[in-house]
Every structure is written in C-alpha cells, then in structure tokens.
Amino acid sequence: MGLDFTVKKVCAPCNNGWMSQLEVVSKAALAPLIVGQDLDLELISLRQQRQIALWATKTAMMADQVQYTPLLPSHQLRRMRTHRAIPGGTRVWIGACQQREPLVTSTTVRVDLTGVGAPGSPQPVGFYCSMKIGHLCLYVYFPAVDVVIQHAREFHLSVARIWPRRSGDLPFPPPVQPRNGEAFEYFAMALKESLYLYTPEEAAAHKLRES
C-alpha cells in the first residue's frame, strides 16, 4: 500500500487545517532525507527528530484508519488533533534505503502482544507501520502496553530510535541500508519480528535498556 490513500473518516477542517499545516511544517525536516542529497552524512537535530516522529506517527495513524478494524483508540487520535501529542509508548525508528524507487511504500501490521499483559486480562494488541518515502525509511510501533523494547543486534547499524526523545543529534544516514524497495519490505518485517518486549519489572530485574 502506498501513502497516497484517502481516509474518509477525516473531516475537511482537519484535512485542510492542522493536518495540512503539519505537512508544511514537517517538510523542511523530511525533504532532504527523502531526496537523499546523495546520502551525504548529516546531523538530525532533536527538534527535527521530534518533527519527523510526529509526522510519522500521524501518517501511521491514518494508515490504521483505512484498515477494516482500526486498532488505535479514538482518544489517541483526538490528542493528536488537539495537542499534536504522540501517544505514550509509541516508538519511532529511522533508517534509509539506498534506492529512491519506489518513491512511496507502506505496510501496516497488527501485533498480538503475548506475554506482556496482566494474567487473565484480554491479550493486548499492538500496531506496527513501516514506510519508505524516497530514501527515508520510518518504522512506527504502538505497543498498547507499558513495555521496554529491544531489537536484535543485527539492526543496530540500520535503524536509530528518534522517539522517545534521544539525548542528542543523530548522524544520518545509517551505515547499513536496504539496497532497494523489495529489500526494505523484507527488512521492515524482519525488524518487527526481532522486537523483544519486556515488562518494566523484567527490564529492571535484568538491567535492560531500550534499544
């Protein structure tokens, strides 16, 4: 699925108002990464990281809305509209692809979060959305419960977390990148399958830190 979908649930004032404004404000941070500028190394500031994460989250939310049964609760959508607030627990990773084409591609996946819910409670459900826009790759994850997340070591040179907030500027692009759109799609699913989720208690007991 591309990102040129139409979400009929979005009202005209939102589509032409705050959502349009978010696209305009995000353009300065996104455009150089999408075009690639020959993929020369640059630094993404904390402010830019937050803006990219906000745009990616909004776009993933819209992707969720075109599913037969959307997974995100309505109050999170309202807070995005009223406060431009990234839902608590959301993770956003950034990466790059060597090849610009296909210009846009995206995948949304429901994630059943086994082993991290309270005993006897309904099994929590997560939502994962990967997207490639030109050279820029973004991976958004809504775990729906309070967890600590790590990904496999093999991905450490390919993606970097930009939300929750990092402690400093981020060198970009990463040294290891999918070579084309097909490789990106394979990589995106492999990243999702590599995510290890721990309860906060488990993470504290084993002194585990977020990837």
Accessible surface in RSA format (square Angstrom, percent):
REM  Atomic radii and reference values for relative SASA: ProtOr
REM  Chains: A
REM  Algorithm: Lee & Richards
REM  Probe-radius: 1.40
REM  Slices: 20
REM RES _ NUM      All-atoms   Total-Side   Main-Chain    Non-polar    All polar
REM                ABS   REL    ABS   REL    ABS   REL    ABS   REL    ABS   REL
RES MET A   1   106.21  55.0  52.29  34.6  53.92 128.4  51.56  43.8  54.64  72.4
RES GLY A   2    24.55  30.3   0.00   N/A  24.55  30.3  11.34  31.1  13.21  29.6
RES LEU A   3    34.72  19.3  14.02  10.0  20.69  52.0  14.56  10.2  20.15  54.2
RES ASP A   4   134.54  94.2 101.45 101.0  33.09  78.2  50.98 120.0  83.56  83.3
RES PHE A   5    50.14  25.1  23.44  14.5  26.71  69.5  32.08  19.4  18.06  51.7
RES THR A   6   108.58  77.2  86.48  87.7  22.10  52.7  57.30  77.0  51.28  77.5
RES VAL A   7    18.98  12.5   6.99   6.3  11.99  28.9   7.97   6.9  11.01  29.9
RES LYS A   8   193.32  94.3 157.84  96.8  35.48  84.5 107.07  96.4  86.25  91.9
RES LYS A   9   133.18  65.0  96.85  59.4  36.32  86.5  85.82  77.2  47.36  50.4
RES VAL A  10    35.07  23.1  15.50  14.0  19.57  47.2  20.18  17.5  14.89  40.4
RES CYS A  11    64.67  48.9  52.17  58.2  12.50  29.4  42.47 107.6  22.20  23.9
RES ALA A  12    63.93  58.8  52.77  81.4  11.15  25.4  57.59  81.1   6.34  16.8
RES PRO A  13   103.17  75.2  85.08  77.6  18.08  65.7  96.37  79.6   6.79  42.2
RES CYS A  14    19.71  14.9  18.63  20.8   1.09   2.6   2.79   7.1  16.93  18.3
RES ASN A  15    80.25  55.3  74.66  72.1   5.59  13.5   5.16  12.4  75.09  72.6
RES ASN A  16   109.77  75.7  84.42  81.6  25.35  61.0  29.01  69.8  80.76  78.1
RES GLY A  17    18.59  22.9   0.00   N/A  18.59  22.9  18.57  51.0   0.03   0.1
RES TRP A  18    28.67  11.5  23.75  11.5   4.92  11.6  24.23  12.9   4.44   7.2
RES MET A  19    17.80   9.2  17.75  11.7   0.05   0.1  16.47  14.0   1.32   1.8
RES SER A  20    46.93  39.7  41.86  55.9   5.07  11.7  13.76  29.3  33.17  46.5
RES GLN A  21   112.22  62.8 109.22  79.8   3.00   7.1  39.76  84.6  72.46  55.0
RES LEU A  22     9.67   5.4   5.67   4.1   4.00  10.1   8.99   6.3   0.68   1.8
RES GLU A  23    73.05  41.9  67.84  51.3   5.21  12.4  37.04  71.6  36.01  29.4
RES VAL A  24   108.08  71.1  97.62  88.4  10.46  25.2 100.01  86.9   8.07  21.9
RES VAL A  25    94.08  61.9  77.22  69.9  16.86  40.6  84.11  73.1   9.97  27.0
RES SER A  26     0.08   0.1   0.08   0.1   0.00   0.0   0.08   0.2   0.00   0.0
RES LYS A  27   140.50  68.5 137.42  84.3   3.08   7.3  83.09  74.8  57.42  61.2
RES ALA A  28    82.28  75.7  62.46  96.4  19.83  45.1  73.07 102.9   9.21  24.4
RES ALA A  29    11.40  10.5   5.17   8.0   6.23  14.2   6.26   8.8   5.14  13.6
RES LEU A  30     9.61   5.4   9.61   6.9   0.00   0.0   9.61   6.7   0.00   0.0
RES ALA A  31    34.61  31.8  31.35  48.4   3.26   7.4  34.58  48.7   0.03   0.1
RES PRO A  32    37.06  27.0  33.30  30.4   3.76  13.7  35.97  29.7   1.10   6.8
RES LEU A  33     5.18   2.9   3.99   2.9   1.19   3.0   5.12   3.6   0.06   0.2
RES ILE A  34    32.71  18.6  32.71  24.4   0.00   0.0  32.71  23.6   0.00   0.0
RES VAL A  35    75.20  49.5  68.52  62.0   6.68  16.1  68.52  59.5   6.68  18.1
RES GLY A  36     5.30   6.5   0.00   N/A   5.30   6.5   1.38   3.8   3.92   8.8
RES GLN A  37   102.32  57.2  89.92  65.7  12.39  29.5  36.01  76.6  66.31  50.3
RES ASP A  38   136.75  95.8 100.68 100.2  36.07  85.3  32.17  75.7 104.58 104.3
RES LEU A  39    40.99  22.8  26.89  19.2  14.11  35.5  27.83  19.5  13.16  35.4
RES ASP A  40    96.13  67.3  88.14  87.7   7.98  18.9  31.85  75.0  64.28  64.1
RES LEU A  41   129.71  72.2  98.56  70.5  31.15  78.3  98.56  69.2  31.15  83.8
RES GLU A  42    61.87  35.5  52.98  40.1   8.89  21.2  31.87  61.7  30.00  24.5
RES LEU A  43   110.05  61.3  91.03  65.1  19.03  47.8  91.03  63.9  19.03  51.2
RES ILE A  44     3.09   1.8   3.09   2.3   0.00   0.0   3.09   2.2   0.00   0.0
RES SER A  45    39.40  33.3  38.86  51.9   0.55   1.3  34.41  73.3   5.00   7.0
RES LEU A  46    55.91  31.1  53.73  38.4   2.18   5.5  53.73  37.7   2.18   5.9
RES ARG A  47   205.73  86.4 196.40 100.1   9.33  22.2  72.89  99.6 132.84  80.5
RES GLN A  48    69.62  38.9  68.43  50.0   1.19   2.8  17.59  37.4  52.02  39.5
RES GLN A  49     1.91   1.1   1.91   1.4   0.00   0.0   1.68   3.6   0.23   0.2
RES ARG A  50    71.58  30.1  70.66  36.0   0.92   2.2  20.12  27.5  51.47  31.2
RES GLN A  51    31.00  17.3  30.93  22.6   0.06   0.1   8.06  17.2  22.94  17.4
RES ILE A  52     0.38   0.2   0.38   0.3   0.00   0.0   0.38   0.3   0.00   0.0
RES ALA A  53     0.00   0.0   0.00   0.0   0.00   0.0   0.00   0.0   0.00   0.0
RES LEU A  54     5.16   2.9   5.16   3.7   0.00   0.0   5.16   3.6   0.00   0.0
RES TRP A  55    20.66   8.3  20.66  10.0   0.00   0.0  20.46  10.9   0.19   0.3
RES ALA A  56     0.00   0.0   0.00   0.0   0.00   0.0   0.00   0.0   0.00   0.0
RES THR A  57     0.00   0.0   0.00   0.0   0.00   0.0   0.00   0.0   0.00   0.0
RES LYS A  58    13.64   6.7  13.64   8.4   0.00   0.0   0.10   0.1  13.54  14.4
RES THR A  59     9.29   6.6   8.95   9.1   0.34   0.8   9.25  12.4   0.04   0.1
RES ALA A  60     0.00   0.0   0.00   0.0   0.00   0.0   0.00   0.0   0.00   0.0
RES MET A  61     0.52   0.3   0.52   0.3   0.00   0.0   0.00   0.0   0.52   0.7
RES MET A  62    22.56  11.7  22.56  14.9   0.00   0.0  21.85  18.6   0.71   0.9
RES ALA A  63     0.04   0.0   0.04   0.1   0.00   0.0   0.04   0.1   0.00   0.0
RES ASP A  64     0.00   0.0   0.00   0.0   0.00   0.0   0.00   0.0   0.00   0.0
RES GLN A  65    19.62  11.0  14.21  10.4   5.41  12.9   3.06   6.5  16.56  12.6
RES VAL A  66    57.91  38.1  24.35  22.0  33.56  80.9  31.59  27.5  26.32  71.4
RES GLN A  67    46.47  26.0  33.90  24.8  12.57  29.9  20.83  44.3  25.64  19.4
RES TYR A  68   222.01 103.6 186.44 106.1  35.56  92.5 146.23 109.9  75.78  93.4
RES THR A  69    90.59  64.4  82.22  83.3   8.38  20.0  66.23  89.0  24.36  36.8
RES PRO A  70    39.37  28.7  23.36  21.3  16.01  58.2  23.36  19.3  16.01  99.5
RES LEU A  71    46.31  25.8  18.69  13.4  27.62  69.4  21.49  15.1  24.82  66.8
RES LEU A  72    17.39   9.7   6.72   4.8  10.67  26.8   6.81   4.8  10.58  28.5
RES PRO A  73    57.36  41.8  45.97  41.9  11.39  41.4  57.36  47.4   0.00   0.0
RES SER A  74    67.33  56.9  60.49  80.7   6.84  15.8  37.23  79.3  30.10  42.2
RES HIS A  75    93.99  51.4  93.28  64.8   0.70   1.8  61.06  62.9  32.93  38.3
RES GLN A  76    35.65  19.9  34.19  25.0   1.46   3.5   5.71  12.2  29.94  22.7
RES LEU A  77    41.62  23.2  36.90  26.4   4.72  11.9  37.57  26.4   4.05  10.9
RES ARG A  78   121.81  51.1 120.50  61.4   1.31   3.1  49.56  67.7  72.25  43.8
RES ARG A  79   119.29  50.1 119.17  60.7   0.12   0.3  44.54  60.9  74.75  45.3
RES MET A  80     2.68   1.4   2.68   1.8   0.00   0.0   2.68   2.3   0.00   0.0
RES ARG A  81    99.64  41.8  95.49  48.7   4.15   9.9  20.87  28.5  78.76  47.7
RES THR A  82    76.14  54.2  43.14  43.7  33.00  78.7  45.64  61.3  30.49  46.1
RES HIS A  83   119.33  65.2  94.41  65.6  24.92  63.8  71.49  73.7  47.85  55.7
RES ARG A  84    71.23  29.9  71.23  36.3   0.00   0.0  30.58  41.8  40.65  24.6
RES ALA A  85    17.61  16.2  12.87  19.9   4.74  10.8  17.03  24.0   0.58   1.5
RES ILE A  86    18.71  10.6   0.56   0.4  18.14  43.7   0.56   0.4  18.14  49.2
RES PRO A  87    11.30   8.2   1.20   1.1  10.10  36.7  10.84   9.0   0.46   2.8
RES GLY A  88    76.06  93.8   0.00   N/A  76.06  93.8  44.17 121.2  31.89  71.4
RES GLY A  89    33.78  41.7   0.00   N/A  33.78  41.7  19.16  52.6  14.62  32.7
RES THR A  90     1.63   1.2   0.66   0.7   0.97   2.3   0.00   0.0   1.63   2.5
RES ARG A  91    16.37   6.9  16.37   8.3   0.00   0.0   0.34   0.5  16.04   9.7
RES VAL A  92     0.00   0.0   0.00   0.0   0.00   0.0   0.00   0.0   0.00   0.0
RES TRP A  93     0.86   0.3   0.86   0.4   0.00   0.0   0.83   0.4   0.03   0.0
RES ILE A  94     2.23   1.3   1.46   1.1   0.77   1.9   1.46   1.1   0.77   2.1
RES GLY A  95     0.78   1.0   0.00   N/A   0.78   1.0   0.78   2.1   0.00   0.0
RES ALA A  96     0.82   0.8   0.02   0.0   0.80   1.8   0.02   0.0   0.80   2.1
RES CYS A  97     0.00   0.0   0.00   0.0   0.00   0.0   0.00   0.0   0.00   0.0
RES GLN A  98    99.90  55.9  85.29  62.3  14.61  34.8  21.58  45.9  78.31  59.4
RES GLN A  99    88.42  49.4  83.66  61.1   4.76  11.3  23.84  50.7  64.59  49.0
RES ARG A 100   100.78  42.3  97.66  49.8   3.12   7.4  23.00  31.4  77.79  47.1
RES GLU A 101   101.14  58.1 101.00  76.4   0.14   0.3  55.81 108.0  45.33  37.0
RES PRO A 102    62.23  45.4  57.47  52.4   4.76  17.3  62.07  51.3   0.16   1.0
RES LEU A 103    81.86  45.6  78.22  56.0   3.64   9.1  78.22  54.9   3.64   9.8
RES VAL A 104    53.44  35.2  36.49  33.0  16.94  40.8  36.49  31.7  16.94  46.0
RES THR A 105    13.98   9.9  13.35  13.5   0.63   1.5   5.44   7.3   8.54  12.9
RES SER A 106     2.11   1.8   0.00   0.0   2.11   4.9   0.49   1.0   1.62   2.3
RES THR A 107    49.39  35.1  46.05  46.7   3.34   8.0  32.20  43.3  17.19  26.0
RES THR A 108    31.67  22.5  11.60  11.8  20.07  47.8   0.00   0.0  31.67  47.9
RES VAL A 109    30.98  20.4  27.55  24.9   3.43   8.3  30.98  26.9   0.00   0.0
RES ARG A 110   133.70  56.1 113.90  58.1  19.79  47.1  47.49  64.9  86.20  52.2
RES VAL A 111    22.12  14.6  19.59  17.7   2.53   6.1  22.12  19.2   0.00   0.0
RES ASP A 112    72.58  50.8  54.67  54.4  17.91  42.4  11.55  27.2  61.03  60.9
RES LEU A 113     5.95   3.3   2.33   1.7   3.62   9.1   5.36   3.8   0.59   1.6
RES THR A 114    99.42  70.7  80.67  81.8  18.75  44.7  51.73  69.5  47.69  72.1
RES GLY A 115    74.53  91.9   0.00   N/A  74.53  91.9  42.58 116.8  31.95  71.6
RES VAL A 116    18.27  12.0   4.57   4.1  13.70  33.0   5.47   4.7  12.81  34.7
RES GLY A 117    32.71  40.3   0.00   N/A  32.71  40.3  10.42  28.6  22.29  49.9
RES ALA A 118    68.05  62.6  50.74  78.3  17.31  39.4  56.59  79.7  11.46  30.4
RES PRO A 119   138.31 100.8 105.94  96.6  32.37 117.7 117.42  96.9  20.89 129.9
RES GLY A 120    92.39 113.9   0.00   N/A  92.39 113.9  45.14 123.9  47.25 105.8
RES SER A 121    51.74  43.7  29.18  38.9  22.56  52.0  30.91  65.8  20.83  29.2
RES PRO A 122   124.25  90.6 104.21  95.0  20.05  72.9 116.52  96.2   7.73  48.1
RES GLN A 123    96.17  53.8  73.09  53.4  23.08  55.0  32.32  68.8  63.85  48.4
RES PRO A 124    21.56  15.7  11.64  10.6   9.92  36.1  21.56  17.8   0.00   0.0
RES VAL A 125    39.82  26.2  28.02  25.4  11.80  28.4  28.02  24.3  11.80  32.0
RES GLY A 126     1.23   1.5   0.00   N/A   1.23   1.5   1.23   3.4   0.00   0.0
RES PHE A 127     1.58   0.8   1.58   1.0   0.00   0.0   1.58   1.0   0.00   0.0
RES TYR A 128     0.00   0.0   0.00   0.0   0.00   0.0   0.00   0.0   0.00   0.0
RES CYS A 129     0.01   0.0   0.01   0.0   0.00   0.0   0.00   0.0   0.01   0.0
RES SER A 130     0.71   0.6   0.71   0.9   0.00   0.0   0.00   0.0   0.71   1.0
RES MET A 131     0.00   0.0   0.00   0.0   0.00   0.0   0.00   0.0   0.00   0.0
RES LYS A 132     0.00   0.0   0.00   0.0   0.00   0.0   0.00   0.0   0.00   0.0
RES ILE A 133    16.61   9.5  16.61  12.4   0.00   0.0  16.61  12.0   0.00   0.0
RES GLY A 134     0.00   0.0   0.00   N/A   0.00   0.0   0.00   0.0   0.00   0.0
RES HIS A 135    23.74  13.0  23.67  16.5   0.07   0.2   9.32   9.6  14.42  16.8
RES LEU A 136     0.03   0.0   0.03   0.0   0.00   0.0   0.03   0.0   0.00   0.0
RES CYS A 137     0.00   0.0   0.00   0.0   0.00   0.0   0.00   0.0   0.00   0.0
RES LEU A 138     0.00   0.0   0.00   0.0   0.00   0.0   0.00   0.0   0.00   0.0
RES TYR A 139     1.11   0.5   1.11   0.6   0.00   0.0   0.00   0.0   1.11   1.4
RES VAL A 140     0.00   0.0   0.00   0.0   0.00   0.0   0.00   0.0   0.00   0.0
RES TYR A 141     3.15   1.5   3.15   1.8   0.00   0.0   0.30   0.2   2.85   3.5
RES PHE A 142     9.47   4.7   8.57   5.3   0.90   2.3   9.27   5.6   0.20   0.6
RES PRO A 143     1.79   1.3   1.79   1.6   0.00   0.0   1.79   1.5   0.00   0.0
RES ALA A 144    71.95  66.2  23.68  36.5  48.27 109.8  43.31  61.0  28.64  75.9
RES VAL A 145    40.58  26.7  27.32  24.7  13.25  31.9  37.52  32.6   3.06   8.3
RES ASP A 146   114.30  80.1  94.03  93.6  20.27  47.9  41.55  97.8  72.75  72.6
RES VAL A 147     4.71   3.1   0.16   0.1   4.56  11.0   0.16   0.1   4.56  12.4
RES VAL A 148    28.90  19.0  28.90  26.2   0.00   0.0  28.90  25.1   0.00   0.0
RES ILE A 149     0.31   0.2   0.00   0.0   0.31   0.7   0.00   0.0   0.31   0.8
RES GLN A 150    42.66  23.9  42.66  31.2   0.00   0.0   4.53   9.6  38.13  28.9
RES HIS A 151    13.47   7.4   7.19   5.0   6.29  16.1   2.91   3.0  10.57  12.3
RES ALA A 152    17.38  16.0  13.24  20.4   4.14   9.4  17.38  24.5   0.00   0.0
RES ARG A 153   195.16  81.9 182.16  92.9  13.00  30.9  70.70  96.6 124.46  75.4
RES GLU A 154   138.10  79.3 102.94  77.9  35.16  83.7  45.51  88.0  92.58  75.6
RES PHE A 155     8.88   4.4   8.88   5.5   0.00   0.0   8.88   5.4   0.00   0.0
RES HIS A 156    87.16  47.6  66.18  46.0  20.98  53.7  50.36  51.9  36.80  42.8
RES LEU A 157   109.34  60.9 106.95  76.5   2.39   6.0 109.01  76.6   0.33   0.9
RES SER A 158     4.98   4.2   3.25   4.3   1.73   4.0   0.19   0.4   4.79   6.7
RES VAL A 159     7.19   4.7   0.00   0.0   7.19  17.3   0.49   0.4   6.69  18.2
RES ALA A 160    24.22  22.3  18.85  29.1   5.37  12.2  24.04  33.9   0.18   0.5
RES ARG A 161    46.68  19.6  42.44  21.6   4.23  10.1   3.10   4.2  43.58  26.4
RES ILE A 162     1.29   0.7   0.02   0.0   1.27   3.1   0.02   0.0   1.27   3.4
RES TRP A 163    46.07  18.5  46.07  22.3   0.00   0.0  36.79  19.6   9.28  15.1
RES PRO A 164    54.88  40.0  54.79  49.9   0.09   0.3  54.88  45.3   0.00   0.0
RES ARG A 165   127.64  53.6 107.99  55.1  19.65  46.8  45.97  62.8  81.67  49.5
RES ARG A 166    72.35  30.4  60.92  31.1  11.43  27.2   9.90  13.5  62.45  37.9
RES SER A 167   122.41 103.4  82.69 110.4  39.72  91.5  54.72 116.5  67.69  94.8
RES GLY A 168    26.56  32.8   0.00   N/A  26.56  32.8  24.93  68.4   1.63   3.7
RES ASP A 169    75.41  52.8  55.78  55.5  19.63  46.4  10.20  24.0  65.21  65.0
RES LEU A 170    10.20   5.7  10.20   7.3   0.00   0.0  10.20   7.2   0.00   0.0
RES PRO A 171    71.92  52.4  64.30  58.6   7.62  27.7  64.30  53.1   7.62  47.3
RES PHE A 172     4.36   2.2   4.36   2.7   0.00   0.0   4.36   2.6   0.00   0.0
RES PRO A 173    16.12  11.8   9.32   8.5   6.80  24.7   9.32   7.7   6.80  42.3
RES PRO A 174    17.96  13.1  13.42  12.2   4.54  16.5  17.10  14.1   0.86   5.3
RES PRO A 175   107.24  78.2  67.31  61.4  39.94 145.2  79.31  65.5  27.94 173.6
RES VAL A 176    74.76  49.2  71.63  64.8   3.13   7.5  74.58  64.8   0.18   0.5
RES GLN A 177    31.63  17.7  17.20  12.6  14.42  34.3   2.18   4.6  29.45  22.3
RES PRO A 178    14.50  10.6   4.00   3.6  10.50  38.2  13.53  11.2   0.97   6.1
RES ARG A 179   161.56  67.8 153.69  78.3   7.87  18.7  50.60  69.2 110.96  67.2
RES ASN A 180    37.02  25.5  37.02  35.8   0.00   0.0   5.19  12.5  31.82  30.8
RES GLY A 181     4.10   5.1   0.00   N/A   4.10   5.1   2.49   6.8   1.61   3.6
RES GLU A 182   145.47  83.5 134.04 101.4  11.43  27.2  52.09 100.8  93.38  76.2
RES ALA A 183    18.36  16.9  10.61  16.4   7.75  17.6  16.62  23.4   1.74   4.6
RES PHE A 184     1.98   1.0   1.98   1.2   0.00   0.0   1.98   1.2   0.00   0.0
RES GLU A 185    80.39  46.2  76.85  58.1   3.55   8.4  19.66  38.0  60.74  49.6
RES TYR A 186   174.21  81.3 165.95  94.4   8.26  21.5 125.45  94.3  48.75  60.1
RES PHE A 187    28.23  14.1  26.98  16.7   1.25   3.3  28.23  17.1   0.00   0.0
RES ALA A 188     1.04   1.0   1.04   1.6   0.00   0.0   1.04   1.5   0.00   0.0
RES MET A 189    59.99  31.1  59.89  39.6   0.10   0.2  44.67  38.0  15.32  20.3
RES ALA A 190    32.33  29.7  21.67  33.4  10.66  24.2  28.78  40.5   3.55   9.4
RES LEU A 191     0.00   0.0   0.00   0.0   0.00   0.0   0.00   0.0   0.00   0.0
RES LYS A 192    36.76  17.9  30.62  18.8   6.14  14.6   5.26   4.7  31.50  33.6
RES GLU A 193   123.76  71.1  95.44  72.2  28.31  67.4  44.08  85.3  79.68  65.1
RES SER A 194    13.44  11.4   6.60   8.8   6.84  15.8  13.36  28.5   0.08   0.1
RES LEU A 195    20.25  11.3   2.92   2.1  17.33  43.6   2.92   2.0  17.33  46.6
RES TYR A 196   116.73  54.5 113.77  64.7   2.97   7.7  77.13  58.0  39.61  48.8
RES LEU A 197    38.96  21.7  16.83  12.0  22.14  55.6  16.83  11.8  22.14  59.6
RES TYR A 198    59.19  27.6  59.19  33.7   0.00   0.0  33.43  25.1  25.76  31.8
RES THR A 199    28.20  20.1  28.20  28.6   0.00   0.0  25.53  34.3   2.67   4.0
RES PRO A 200    47.79  34.8  42.01  38.3   5.77  21.0  43.53  35.9   4.25  26.4
RES GLU A 201   127.27  73.1 118.00  89.3   9.27  22.1  73.35 141.9  53.92  44.0
RES GLU A 202    74.28  42.6  71.45  54.1   2.83   6.7  28.19  54.5  46.09  37.6
RES ALA A 203     4.48   4.1   4.16   6.4   0.31   0.7   4.22   5.9   0.26   0.7
RES ALA A 204    75.79  69.7  50.92  78.6  24.87  56.6  62.16  87.5  13.63  36.1
RES ALA A 205    80.10  73.6  41.23  63.6  38.86  88.4  53.36  75.1  26.73  70.8
RES HIS A 206   127.43  69.6 105.28  73.2  22.15  56.7  78.61  81.0  48.83  56.8
RES LYS A 207   186.59  91.0 158.21  97.1  28.38  67.6 109.93  98.9  76.66  81.7
RES LEU A 208    52.88  29.4  37.61  26.9  15.27  38.4  38.77  27.2  14.11  38.0
RES ARG A 209   201.35  84.5 193.13  98.4   8.23  19.6  73.60 100.6 127.75  77.4
RES GLU A 210    53.16  30.5  29.93  22.6  23.23  55.3  24.59  47.6  28.57  23.3
RES SER A 211    33.84  28.6   4.54   6.1  29.30  67.5  29.67  63.2   4.17   5.8
END  Absolute sums over single chains surface
CHAIN  1 A    11023.1       8786.3       2236.8       6134.4       4888.7
END  Absolute sums over all chains
TOTAL         11023.1       8786.3       2236.8       6134.4       4888.7
